[in-house]
Amino acid sequence: MPDQIVPSSVPRIGESQADYRQRMTLLQAEALERRQQELSDQRSPLNTPADRIRIWERLHQLQLPRSPTHRLITVIAANTGLSLAEVRAEQRTRATASAAPAPAPTV
């Protein structure tokens, strides 16, 4: 995140500017590799539709819309390699789960 200071992104005591630049280049390369892996996982048929949608939500810092006609549904389907029906099925699953009464606490 460009607007956040990550503890490992500040110069270390006694670290030369060249070493600092090299370390920052390595950190950026690692972050790019992680993002590429997440983008790949987001479309991987090895992941369930629910997992793919959760990955999409994490990457974009957005939640799956509740409305089945929301414009993002087609974007999510395209980005995850899922059909509109699969994305809407996950919407229904989540709606059912949130509508179910919470179990009574045991004493």
Residue pairs with C-beta under 8 A, 6 or more apart in sequence:
6 27
8 23
8 27
9 24
9 27
11 20
12 20
15 23
35 59
38 55
38 58
38 59
39 59
41 47
41 51
41 52
41 55
42 52
42 55
42 56
42 59
42 79
42 80
43 52
43 79
43 80
43 81
44 52
45 81
47 55
49 80
49 82
49 86
49 87
49 89
49 90
50 90
50 93
52 80
52 81
52 82
53 64
53 76
53 80
53 82
53 87
53 90
55 80
56 76
56 79
56 80
57 63
57 64
62 72
64 72
64 76
64 87
64 90
64 91
64 94
65 72
65 73
65 91
66 91
66 95
68 88
68 91
73 84
73 87
73 88
73 91
74 84
76 82
76 87
77 83
77 84
77 86
77 87
80 87
